[in-house]
Amino acid sequence: MESISDTRYDSNYVTQLLLDIAHEQSLESLLQTFIRRVMAFPQVDLACIQVWLIDRGDLCSTCPQRPNCPDQTHCLHLVACGTNSLSASGANIPRFDVPNTRMPLGAGFVGRVATTGQRLVLNASDTRPAELAELDWLEQKGIRSFSGTAISFKTRVLGVIASFVRAEVPDGARPWGQIFADHIGAAIANARAFEKIQRLKSQLEQQNTYLQEEVVDAKAFGDLVGQSAALRQIVSQIDLVAPTEASVLILGKTGTGKDLVAHEIHRRSPRKDHPLVRVNCASIPKDLFESEFFGHVKGAFTGAIKDRAGRFETAEGGTLFLDEIGEVPLEMQSKLLRVLQEKRYERVGSDRTQHANVRIMAATNRDLKKEVAAGRFREDLYYRLNVFPIHVTTLKERKDDIPLLAKYFVDLSVKELRCAKPRLTRAAVTRLQNYDWPGNIRELRNIIERAVILARGGPMNFDVPVTDAVSLPALPKSIREIGVSQEVFTEAEMQQRERENLIVALDKSGWKIKGIDGAAELLGLKPTTLLARMKKMRIERSNS
């Protein structure tokens, strides 16, 4: 068998190899290029070459090396390998080509190099060191030497390059191993830095997209506007739970402002300086839930043309708001539960485990207890989410807030629609309060926007029906008939009451017909209509 010492290294080949790995911006591409080119190295009969990198312990529960691992927080991960007709054929012969292989730091040849940072070269012609004597499989495969070199960058050991050669390594060839390791270390550091930049860029792009969606959605609810007892109760609950890390389940009908409650909890929490990412579970196709939540790698499925960060990764350090959580498919709920319990997940198509540092909030308009009973929602996931439930009341349960909400939405609509500011009259507000609001705050916002456009700077008129369940305020009694109770009025009596009601409004406004606080505004009439009725009823201001 020809020895390495019998030939020279091709300097051009080596130079081109080092240049190629230096230009790689992906760690995976860098390692594959290195393995492929080294395996094709001229005049070197490599049986196997491996690249091990130090990373967090992630397979400890199933790793066969766990009893021999002194520190289960970190270990060596086999991230790339190349073999030349070498595979396991015996019970005691280790596998060279299993990507998810783990090795404890300090264990064996490779583990020792990673711990000491010192290069280790062993030749079969040496005075049979104890290590070689113990590994009979080396001779079985015709392996004559082992070389292990620490991959370092700025004095920090990143991993190990291990090679098994069917020839002995002469002293003159030994510097090449360190040269390769040094260049690989710098290239790995550069590739990791570039991947981190790309990951942060992708995360920022995703956050920007989600924040734009949030701005649009938040406009439908404004801010926490109102002073009703129902709203004060919600604010009290927000103040209690916001400083904690507890999961929150926000319950309420569509359009009540569940999004806004989630925003307020995040804004008042220690995570306020990190992103709040909203996932509308109702709008995600069933087959894309896993990719949407956890992201995917390039080529994971048809159409995955590049790596994409999921919502969990985008919300890293912040809050993830799962809106319409009841729409998550049952088969996806188990994977979601695993992330909530273990704080770990993998992108679709990747075996790299990532840590999820996010707070979870969820919202639904469904009765999840009934969904659990019907078998459509996992009971364990329900209890994991329902640590601190907040029920958001409907608008008809907080009608005292309608005047403040109406004023807020008028000002917001004027600014956004660039319309002349209309007048919100007392009569108009009373009409809003007399409506049942099946569409809740979202409906209120839409009706006010339409009225702002139609008003053209004048008094606002709301075209909303009055439901039978809501009682209209009683008409004021005649000032001449206070204390007189009648159930039925004749036409003449009704006309007299209307005339006297107009006089009351005129007296209250100082006989000001139009404008703010004018009689027409108090009555909810157009000024021209009021003048016509005054003329018909011969109502004139007395000079006395």
C-alpha positions in Angstrom: 0.0 0.0 0.0 1.3 3.4 -0.9 2.2 5.7 1.9 1.3 9.4 2.1 5.1 10.0 2.2 5.5 8.6 -1.2 3.7 11.4 -2.9 3.3 15.2 -2.6 0.1 17.1 -1.8 -1.2 19.0 -4.8 -0.8 22.6 -3.6 -3.2 24.0 -6.2 -5.9 21.5 -5.2 -5.4 22.4 -1.5 -5.5 26.2 -2.3 -8.6 25.9 -4.3 -10.3 23.8 -1.5 -9.5 26.4 1.1 -10.8 29.2 -1.1 -14.0 27.3 -1.8 -14.9 26.8 1.8 -14.0 30.4 2.7 -16.6 31.6 0.2 -19.5 29.4 1.6 -22.2 31.3 3.4 -24.2 28.3 4.6 -22.7 26.0 7.2 -24.3 22.9 5.6 -22.9 23.8 2.1 -19.5 24.5 3.7 -19.3 21.1 5.4 -20.6 19.2 2.3 -18.0 21.0 0.1 -15.2 20.2 2.5 -16.1 16.5 2.8 -16.6 16.1 -0.9 -13.3 17.7 -1.9 -11.3 16.0 0.8 -12.6 12.6 -0.1 -11.4 13.2 -3.7 -8.0 14.4 -2.5 -5.2 13.0 -4.8 -3.0 10.1 -3.5 -4.7 9.9 -0.1 -6.5 6.6 0.7 -9.1 7.9 3.1 -11.4 5.4 4.7 -13.5 8.0 6.5 -13.5 11.7 7.4 -15.8 13.2 9.9 -16.7 16.7 11.2 -18.0 16.9 14.7 -19.2 20.2 16.2 -19.9 21.0 19.9 -23.6 21.8 20.4 -26.3 21.6 23.1 -27.4 18.1 24.2 -30.7 17.4 22.4 -31.1 13.7 22.2 -30.2 12.8 25.8 -33.3 10.8 26.5 -32.5 8.3 23.7 -28.8 8.6 23.3 -26.9 5.3 24.0 -23.9 7.3 25.2 -25.9 9.0 28.0 -24.4 6.8 30.9 -20.9 7.9 29.7 -21.7 11.6 29.4 -20.4 13.8 32.2 -22.1 17.0 31.0 -25.4 16.5 29.3 -25.7 20.2 28.5 -23.2 19.9 25.6 -21.8 17.2 23.5 -20.3 16.5 20.1 -22.7 16.2 17.1 -21.6 14.4 13.9 -22.6 17.0 11.3 -20.9 15.7 8.2 -19.0 12.6 7.1 -17.6 10.9 4.1 -16.8 7.2 3.8 -15.0 5.1 1.2 -16.5 1.6 1.2 -16.6 1.6 4.9 -19.7 0.5 6.8 -20.6 -1.3 10.0 -20.5 -5.1 9.6 -20.0 -6.2 13.2 -21.6 -5.6 16.6 -18.6 -3.7 18.0 -17.9 -1.6 14.9 -19.2 1.9 15.1 -21.2 3.6 12.3 -19.5 6.4 10.4 -22.5 7.7 8.5 -25.3 8.4 11.0 -25.9 12.2 11.0 -27.6 12.2 14.4 -24.7 10.5 16.2 -23.7 12.1 19.5 -20.5 11.7 21.5 -19.8 12.8 25.0 -17.0 15.4 25.5 -13.8 13.6 26.6 -14.9 10.2 25.4 -12.7 8.3 22.9 -10.3 9.8 20.4 -12.6 12.5 19.2 -13.9 13.4 22.6 -10.4 13.8 24.0 -9.4 16.1 21.2 -12.5 18.3 21.7 -11.7 18.5 25.5 -7.9 19.2 25.3 -7.8 21.1 22.0 -4.6 19.2 21.2 -4.1 17.3 17.9 -4.0 13.5 18.2 -2.2 11.3 15.5 -2.0 7.5 16.0 -0.3 5.1 13.6 -0.6 1.3 13.6 3.2 0.9 13.4 3.6 2.7 16.7 4.2 0.7 19.8 0.6 -0.3 19.9 -0.9 2.3 22.2 -3.7 1.1 24.5 -6.3 3.0 22.5 -5.5 1.2 19.2 -5.3 -2.2 20.9 -8.8 -1.7 22.2 -10.2 -1.0 18.8 -9.9 -4.2 16.9 -12.2 -3.0 14.2 -9.5 -0.6 12.9 -7.4 -3.5 11.7 -10.5 -5.3 10.4 -11.1 -2.4 8.0 -7.5 -2.0 7.1 -7.2 1.3 8.8 -3.5 2.2 9.6 -3.9 5.6 11.2 -6.2 8.0 12.9 -5.9 11.8 13.0 -8.0 14.1 15.1 -7.6 17.9 15.0 -9.5 20.5 17.0 -11.5 23.1 15.0 -10.9 26.4 16.8 -11.7 30.0 16.3 -10.3 32.7 18.5 -9.1 30.2 21.1 -12.5 28.6 21.3 -12.8 24.9 20.3 -15.8 24.5 17.9 -15.4 20.8 17.2 -13.1 18.2 15.7 -12.0 16.9 12.3 -11.4 13.2 12.5 -9.9 11.1 9.7 -9.3 7.3 9.4 -6.7 6.5 6.7 -5.6 3.3 5.1 -2.0 4.5 5.3 0.2 5.9 8.0 0.5 9.6 8.5 4.1 10.7 8.2 5.5 13.6 10.2 5.8 15.8 7.1 2.0 15.5 6.4 0.8 16.4 9.9 0.8 20.2 9.5 -1.9 19.9 6.8 -4.5 18.7 9.3 -4.0 21.8 11.4 -4.1 24.0 8.4 -7.4 22.5 7.3 -8.8 22.8 10.9 -7.8 26.5 11.2 -9.4 27.4 7.9 -12.5 25.4 8.7 -12.8 27.1 12.1 -12.8 30.6 10.5 -15.1 29.5 7.7 -17.6 28.0 10.2 -17.6 31.2 12.3 -18.2 33.2 9.1 -21.0 30.9 7.9 -22.7 31.0 11.3 -22.5 34.8 11.5 -24.0 35.0 8.0 -26.8 32.5 8.8 -27.5 34.5 12.0 -27.7 37.7 9.9 -30.0 36.0 7.4 -32.1 34.6 10.2 -32.5 37.9 11.9 -33.3 39.6 8.6 -36.0 37.0 7.9 -37.3 37.4 11.4 -37.5 41.2 11.0 -39.2 40.8 7.7 -41.7 38.5 9.2 -42.2 40.8 12.2 -42.7 43.7 9.9 -45.4 41.8 7.9 -47.1 40.7 11.1 -47.0 44.2 12.7 -48.5 45.7 9.5 -51.3 43.1 9.9 -51.7 44.0 13.5 -52.0 47.8 12.8 -54.8 47.1 10.3 -56.6 44.8 12.8 -56.1 47.0 15.8 -57.7 49.9 14.0 -61.0 48.1 14.3 -60.9 48.4 18.1 -59.0 51.6 18.8 -57.7 51.6 22.3 -59.0 50.6 25.7 -61.7 53.2 25.6 -64.5 53.5 28.2 -65.3 53.7 31.8 -67.9 51.1 32.3 -67.8 48.6 35.2 -67.3 45.7 32.7 -64.3 47.4 31.1 -62.8 48.2 34.5 -63.0 44.5 35.4 -61.1 43.5 32.3 -58.4 46.1 32.9 -58.1 44.8 36.5 -57.5 41.3 35.2 -55.0 42.6 32.6 -53.0 44.3 35.3 -52.9 41.1 37.4 -51.7 38.7 34.7 -49.5 41.0 32.5 -46.4 40.9 34.7 -46.4 37.1 34.9 -45.5 34.4 32.4 -48.8 32.7 32.7 -50.7 31.6 29.5 -53.9 33.6 28.9 -57.0 32.4 27.2 -59.2 35.3 26.0 -62.8 34.4 25.5 -65.6 36.5 23.8 -67.8 36.8 20.8 -66.5 38.0 17.4 -65.8 41.7 17.3 -65.5 42.3 21.1 -61.9 43.3 21.0 -60.0 40.2 22.1 -57.0 41.3 20.0 -56.9 44.6 21.9 -56.8 42.7 25.3 -53.9 40.7 24.0 -52.1 43.9 22.9 -52.6 45.4 26.4 -51.3 42.3 28.2 -48.2 42.3 26.1 -47.7 46.1 26.4 -47.8 45.9 30.2 -45.6 42.8 30.4 -41.8 42.4 30.8 -41.7 41.3 27.2 -43.0 44.6 25.9 -39.8 45.5 24.1 -39.9 42.2 22.1 -42.4 41.4 19.3 -46.0 40.5 19.7 -46.8 38.1 16.8 -50.4 37.2 16.0 -51.4 34.0 14.2 -55.0 33.9 12.8 -55.5 30.2 13.0 -58.8 30.5 11.0 -56.9 31.7 7.9 -54.2 29.0 7.7 -54.7 26.1 5.3 -54.8 22.7 7.2 -51.7 21.4 5.5 -49.6 24.5 6.3 -50.2 24.8 10.1 -46.9 23.1 11.0 -44.9 25.3 8.6 -46.7 28.4 9.7 -46.0 27.7 13.4 -42.5 26.3 13.2 -41.1 27.3 9.8 -39.4 25.1 7.2 -36.1 24.6 5.5 -35.5 24.8 1.7 -36.8 21.7 -0.1 -38.9 20.5 2.8 -41.9 20.2 0.5 -43.0 21.4 -2.9 -42.9 25.2 -3.1 -40.4 25.5 -0.2 -37.8 27.4 -2.3 -36.0 28.9 0.7 -35.7 28.7 4.4 -38.6 30.4 6.3 -38.9 31.3 9.9 -42.1 30.3 11.6 -44.2 32.3 14.0 -42.6 30.8 17.1 -39.2 31.9 15.8 -40.4 35.3 14.8 -41.9 35.8 18.3 -38.6 34.8 20.1 -38.3 36.7 23.3 -41.8 38.1 23.0 -45.4 37.0 22.9 -47.3 34.7 20.5 -51.0 35.4 20.2 -52.9 32.4 18.8 -56.2 34.0 17.6 -59.1 31.6 16.9 -57.3 28.7 18.6 -60.3 26.6 18.2 -59.6 26.3 14.5 -56.3 24.4 15.0 -56.7 20.8 13.6 -56.7 18.0 16.1 -53.6 16.4 14.7 -51.7 19.7 15.0 -52.8 20.2 18.6 -50.4 17.5 19.9 -47.4 19.2 18.3 -48.5 22.6 19.7 -48.9 21.0 23.2 -45.3 19.7 22.9 -43.9 23.1 22.3 -45.9 24.6 25.2 -44.6 21.9 27.5 -41.0 21.4 26.4 -40.3 24.8 24.8 -38.7 23.0 21.9 -39.6 22.5 18.2 -38.0 21.7 14.8 -38.6 23.4 11.4 -40.3 21.2 8.9 -37.6 19.2 7.1 -35.0 19.8 9.7 -33.8 17.7 12.6 -32.2 20.7 14.4 -34.1 21.3 17.7 -34.7 25.0 18.5 -35.7 26.5 21.8 -38.9 28.5 22.1 -38.7 31.5 24.4 -42.2 32.9 23.9 -45.2 33.6 26.0 -48.5 32.2 24.8 -51.8 33.9 24.6 -54.8 32.5 22.8 -58.3 33.7 21.9 -61.5 32.1 20.7 -65.2 32.7 20.2 -66.0 29.0 20.7 -66.9 27.2 23.9 -63.8 25.1 24.2 -65.3 23.0 27.0 -67.9 21.8 24.5 -65.2 21.3 21.9 -63.3 19.1 24.4 -66.5 17.1 25.2 -67.1 16.6 21.5 -63.6 15.4 20.9 -62.6 18.3 18.7 -60.1 19.9 21.1 -57.5 18.2 23.3 -58.3 18.4 27.0 -54.6 18.7 28.0 -54.1 21.5 25.5 -57.2 23.3 26.9 -55.9 23.2 30.4 -52.4 24.3 29.3 -53.9 27.4 27.7 -56.6 28.1 30.2 -54.3 29.1 33.1 -55.8 32.6 33.3 -59.1 33.1 31.3 -60.4 36.6 30.5 -63.9 37.0 29.3 -64.4 40.1 27.0 -68.0 41.4 27.3 -70.2 42.4 24.3 -70.9 46.0 23.4 -74.5 45.7 24.5 -73.3 44.8 28.0 -71.2 48.0 28.2 -73.4 50.6 26.6 -72.2 53.2 29.0 -69.0 53.2 26.9 -70.7 54.0 23.6 -70.4 57.8 23.9 -66.7 57.6 24.5 -66.2 55.0 21.8 -68.2 56.9 19.3 -66.2 60.1 19.9 -62.9 58.1 19.7 -63.9 56.5 16.4 -65.2 59.7 14.9 -61.8 61.4 15.5 -60.0 58.3 14.2 -62.1 58.1 11.1 -61.7 61.8 10.3 -57.9 61.4 10.5 -57.8 58.2 8.4 -60.5 59.1 5.8 -59.4 62.7 5.5 -63.0 63.9 5.9 -64.3 67.1 7.4 -65.0 66.6 11.1 -68.8 66.1 11.7 -70.8 66.9 14.7 -71.7 64.0 17.0 -75.0 65.1 18.5 -76.7 63.9 21.7 -79.6 62.5 19.7 -77.3 60.6 17.5 -75.5 59.1 20.5 -78.8 58.2 22.1 -79.7 56.3 18.9 -76.5 54.4 19.1 -77.2 53.4 22.7 -80.6 52.2 21.7 -79.2 49.7 19.2 -78.5 46.0 20.2 -75.1 45.8 18.4 -74.9 42.1 17.3 -71.6 42.9 15.5 -70.1 44.5 18.7 -67.4 47.1 18.5 -66.4 46.2 14.9 -69.9 47.0 13.7 -69.8 50.3 15.7 -66.6 51.3 14.0 -68.0 50.5 10.5 -71.2 52.4 11.0 -69.4 55.5 12.4 -67.0 55.5 9.4 -70.0 55.5 7.0 -71.7 58.2 8.9 -68.5 60.4 8.9 -68.4 60.2 5.1 -72.1 61.0 4.7 -72.1 63.9 7.2 -69.8 66.0 5.1 -68.9 68.1 8.1 -72.5 68.4 9.3 -74.4 66.6 12.1 -74.1 62.8 12.0 -77.0 60.6 11.4 -76.8 56.9 12.1 -79.0 54.6 10.1 -79.4 51.8 12.7 -82.6 50.0 13.6 -83.9 50.0 17.1 -84.5 46.5 18.4 -87.7 45.5 20.1 -85.8 44.5 23.2 -84.5 48.0 23.8 -86.7 50.6 25.3 -86.6 54.1 23.9 -86.3 56.9 26.4 -89.7 58.4 27.4 -90.7 61.6 25.7 -90.7 64.6 28.0 -94.2 65.5 29.4 -95.9 68.7 28.5 -94.8 71.5 30.8 -98.5 72.3 31.2 -99.5 68.7 32.0 -96.8 67.7 34.6 -98.4 65.1 36.9 -101.2 64.2 34.4 -101.1 60.6 33.4 -102.7 59.5 30.1 -102.3 56.2 28.3 -103.8 57.3 24.9 -103.5 60.7 23.2 -105.7 62.0 20.4 -104.2 63.3 17.2 -104.8 66.9 18.4 -103.2 66.1 21.8 -100.1 64.5 20.0 -99.7 67.6 17.9 -99.9 69.8 21.0 -97.3 67.6 22.7 -95.0 67.9 19.7 -95.4 71.7 19.6 -94.6 71.9 23.3 -91.6 69.6 22.9 -90.2 71.9 20.2 -90.7 74.9 22.5 -88.7 73.1 25.3 -85.9 72.4 22.9 -85.9 76.0 21.7 -85.9 77.4 25.2 -83.0 75.0 26.2 -80.9 76.2 23.3 -81.7 79.8 23.8 -83.7 79.7 20.5 -80.6 78.8 18.6 -81.9 76.9 15.6 -78.7 75.3 14.1 -75.2 74.6 15.0 -73.6 72.9 18.0 -76.2 72.6 20.9 -78.8 74.2 18.7 -82.5 73.1 18.9 -82.3 71.1 15.7 -79.3 69.1 17.0 -81.1 68.5 20.3 -84.1 67.2 18.5 -82.2 65.2 15.9 -83.7 67.2 13.0 -82.3 69.1 10.1 -82.5 72.9 10.7 -84.7 73.3 7.6 -87.1 70.6 9.0 -87.3 72.4 12.3 -87.9 75.8 10.7 -90.7 74.3 8.6 -92.4 72.8 11.6 -92.1 76.0 13.6 -93.7 77.8 10.7 -96.5 75.2 10.4 -97.2 75.3 14.1 -96.8 79.1 14.3 -94.1 79.0 16.9 -92.4 82.3 17.4 -90.1 83.6 20.0 -91.8 85.9 22.5 -90.3 89.4 23.0 -91.1 89.3 26.7 
